[in-house]
Amino acid sequence: MKMVDVTEADFPAVAALAKSNDLLLEDLTVENFPAMLKWLYFDTPSGTHLEFVAKEGEAVIAHYGALPFAFQLGGETQAGVVAGFASNLVIDKANRTGSLFFSLQNHFFREYPKKNLAFAYGLVTRDGVLEPHLRMGWKKLGEVPVFAKPINFNRVAATVVKNGLALALGKLPLTLAGWALTRQWLPSSRSITVEQVDRFDHSLAPVLESLAGRFKTMAVRTPEILNWRFKGLSTRTYSCFVAKRAGVVIGYMVLRKLQMKGLEAMALVDMAYDPADSASGRELMRACTREAIRGGADLVATILNPNSPFRGLLTRAGFLQTSESFKLVVHRPKSSTLQLDASSFPHWHLTWFDHDYV
């Protein structure tokens, strides 16, 4: 067995590996999976490329990579600091009982410092995946909950309540509750508009600078990075919005409709506004709910650090913290002096911006 860097010639074999291991979900197909690989690993703003496969002879039996994100650490954007978001770990079913997982991790740990990645991080959902990572040296920093706002209460209830009689009896109350909680009771602001945009431009720069000043640790956002993340893959549709007051951009959000747990979900992928400006946040959430209803979504879902100053907005907008969460894990080189431990977790800004799938 050998580990080799991925070239574009390997894309079809990696796509076939993903298909045979049931990882082509949502809008991913064997035909468009190579375009996603190129976007995630070759066309990145930083230009850093870390992606490799394990081969047995000429057969590709595993794949692993890292999305390179420019990172702000200690409250400052330091030139050249790039972190790798571990992603697309795929091991062929026939090779999962051996030591291949450990070989992939060890190769990843050796390679990412060579690519000038300051550290690696990931968001893990399943305990069966988390435990092997912890044994290999990844450190868990904290849990990032999933917050959800039901839109179609009956559809959401049907995924939780399995008693048919209870569902039938609850249909009318749930319908009324859904109507009440999704209705825009407060009048909209006359001074703030929320507009959909095709791309982000430099009018967003002050909002992004304000966002960076609020958190010590976060993946850097610039208009160019946002456009790569949300407009760089033609087969994946994100809806981008900006909030304006008197023509000045004061906030943004990004939405994407996809399936989650058998439900039609509107994912609130990323957002920013001034938490002190409650009207701007309220108008963004008003537009978010409107788009979810218009798109026929059963719920709106997002992830957020529970310590985030944006959490209050979610609560006021009707979001509930669910039992689902992502575990933030980090790996750093042994020689690193970066403070990346549980004490740093409250200062992280994390949304689905950091994720390779949502």
N, C-alpha and C positions, 0 to 999 in steps of 0.2 A: 504494500500500500504506500502511496505517496501523496503529499499535500502540495498542490500547485496553485498559483495565482490564477484567477479567472480571467479569460479573455472573452471577447464577444463571440468567438467561435464556440465557446462552451455553453452559451445561452440555451440552445435547444435541449442539450442534455440536462441542464439544471431545471428547465421547465418540465421536462419529462419526469425527472425525479420528484418535483413538487406534485405533479399530477398523480403519480403512482402512490404517493404517500398522503393523499387526500388533503392537500394544502392549497388547492386552487379554489378559493372561496370567492363569493360575491361575483364581481365582474372580471376576475382573473381567469385567463384561458391559456392553453399552451401557446396560442398564437400571439397574445399580447404580453405574456409574462416576460419575454426578453426585453421589451420596451421598458417595463418597470425596473428590471435589473440595471439597465443602462442609466435610467434616471436616478436611481438610488445610489449607485456606486461609481459611475463614470462621469456624470454631468453635474457633479456637486460644486457649489460655489468655492469651496476650499481647495478643490483639485486633488484632495487626498483620496487614495484608493486602497481599501483593505477588503478583499473578498477572495475566498479560496475554496477549492473543492478537494475532497479526498477521492482518489482514484484507485481502483483495483484493476490493474491492467489498464485498459482504456475506458472502463466503465466508471461513471461518476456515481459514488455511493453516499456522498454527503456534501453539504454546502454550508458556508458560514460567512458572515460579513459584518461590516460596521458602517453605519451612516456617519460621516464626519460632520459634526456641528461645531462652529465657532462658539466658544464658551466664555461667559463672564464669571470670574471667580473673585471672591472677596470684595464684591461690589464694583469691580472695575473690569472693563474689557481690555484684556492684555493681548497685545499683538501676537498673533501666531498660536494662541492657545486653542487647540481643537480637541474635542472629546469624541470618542467613538460609541455610537449607540448600537449595541450588539443586536443583530437581527438576522432573520431568515436562516435559523439553524435547522437544517433538514438532514435527517439520517434515514437512509433506506430501512424499511421494516426488517429486512433480513439481517441487518447488521446492528440491531439495537441491543442485543444481549451481550456483546463483547465490550472491548475497551475503547471503541471508536469515539464515544463522547468525550472521554478524558484526553484522548489524543488531539481531538479538535480544540478543546479548551487550552491545552498546553501550547499548541501551535498559535492560537489566537493571542495568548499572553506573551509569547516571544515576539510576535510580529507587530502588535499595535504600537509599542514604543519605537520600533524601527521606522514606522510611518509617521513619527512625530505626533502621535496622539498622546495627550497628557494623562488621560485615564479612559476607562471604558465604563459604560453604565447600561442598564437595561430596566425594563418594566415587565415583571413576571406575574402571571395571573394564577398559575396552578402550582399547588404544593408539590406535586410530583415532579415538576420542573425546577422548583426553587431549591429543594434539598440537595440534589446533585451539584447545583451551582455553588451552594454554600460550602459543600465539601471540597470543591476545587479552589476555593479562595475568594470567591465573591463575598462581599459584605452587604447585609441588608441594612439600609438606612432608615426605612420607614414605609408606611403604607399610604397609598394614594387612592382614596375612595372614588367609586363611581357614584355620581349624583344623577338623579333622574327626575323628570317632571312628567307625570302621566298626562296624556292627551285623550286617548281612548281608554277610559277606565275599565270598560268591560273586557276589552282585548287584553289589557295588562293583567286584570284579575284572573282571566282564564289560564294564564301561565303559572299562576300561584295556587289558586283554589281548584282542587280536583273534584269537589263535590258538586254534581250537576244541579241538585236542588238548591244549594246555597247560591250558586251562580244565577239561577233563574229568579230567586227571591231578591237577589241584590241588583238585578239589572236596572230597574228604575232608579233606585237610590244612587247607583254608580253613574248612571247617565246624567242625573241632576248634579252630582258632585263634579263630574267632568265639565259640565256646562259652567258651573259656578267658578271653578278654579282656573279655567282657561279663558274666561271672559275678561276683557280689559276694562276693569272697573274704574281706574283712575283716568282722567282725561289726558290725551297725549299732549306733549309739550309743543307749544306753538313755535318755539325758537329752535327746536332740534329736529333734524330730519335724518332718516337712515336710508342710505341709497346703496343699491347693489352696484359693484364695479367689476370690470373685466380684469383689471390688474391693479396692484398697489403702486402708487407713485410717491415722490418725495414729500408730498403734503402730509404723509403719515409720520414723517421723521420725528416731530415733537412728541407724538404719542409714544413712539418706541423709545425715545430717550427718557421719557418719564417712567415708562415701564422698567427700563434698566436701572433706574435710580431707586426702585422700590425693593429690589431683590439682590442678595449677594451672589447667588449662584443660579444661572439660567443659560439656556441656549440662546445665543444672540439672534435678535430679529432685526433685519433691515428690509426695506422694500424689495431689494434684489433677492434676499434669502426667502422672503415670504412668497415671492413670485416663483422661485424655483420649487419651493415646497408645495404650493397649491395650484400652480399653473404649468408645471413642468412635464406633466404626464397627461396626454390628450385623452386617454381611456379612463381617467378617474376624474369625476366631476365634483368640484368644490364650489360653493357659492360664497362669495366674498362681499362684505358690507362695510361701509364706513358711516359713522355718525358725524354730523356736522352741525355747528352752531354759527350762524352768520357767515356761512361759507367756509369756516375753518374746521378741519378734521379734528375731532376730539375723542374718537374711539373707533374700534373695528371689531369684527367677529368673522369667523369662517365656519360654515355649516357643510355637512355632507350627509346625505341620506343613505342608509345601509341597513342590513339586517343584524339584529343583536338578539340572541336567545330566542329566535323564532318570531321576533317582533319587528315591525317596520320602525326604525329609529331615525331621528334626526340628531346626528352627532354635532354637538357644539365643540368643534375641534380646537379653536383657539380664540382668544379675545383679549382686549385691553382697553381700559378707560381709566379716568381718574376716580378712585373710590370716593373721594370727597365730593365729586360731582354726581350726586345720586340720580339726577335727571337723565344724564347721559347713559348711565347703566340701565336705568329703567326703560329707556327707549330702545336700547339694544335688545333687552329681553322681550320687549313687546314685539319687536320685529322677528325675533327668534321664534316665539310662540306662533305668530302669524304664518311664518314660513312652514312650520311643522304642521299646522292645520291645513294649509294650502297643499302641502305635499302628501297628505294622508298618513302622516306618521302616527304611531301609537304612543310614542313618548319622545321626549328630548333627553339625551344623555351626555354627560361630560365627565372628565376627571379633573381633580384639582387637589393640590396640597391642602389638607384640612386647616393649616395655619395661614392660608392665603387671605389677604385683605379683600379678595373678590368673593369669598365664601358668603358673606352677608348678602350680597346681591342675589346669589342663587337661592338662599333661604327665602328672601322677600319675594322672589319670582315663582315660588312654589316647588322648588327642587327638594327632593328628599335624599338623604344619604342612604344608599343601598348596602346590602351585605357583601356586594362585590367590591374588590379592590385590586390594585396593581401594587406589587412590592418593588420598591426602588432598590436595585442592587448596584454596587459599584466595585470596580477593581482598579487598583493603581499599582504602578511598578514599585518594587521594594525600595528603590532609591528615592521615591517621591516624598516630598514634605507637605503635599497638599492636605489640608484638613478636610477629609471626606469621610465623616463618620456620622453616627446618629445625632450628634450635637449640631451638625450642620444642616440636618434635614429641614427644620422649620424655615430655613432661609432659601430653600429651593423653590423655583417657580417651574411647575410641571403641568403641561396640558397634553392633549393628543398631538400637538405640534411635534413633539419628540418621537412620536410613534411611527413605525414604517407601514402599518396596515390601515389604520383609521384615516 
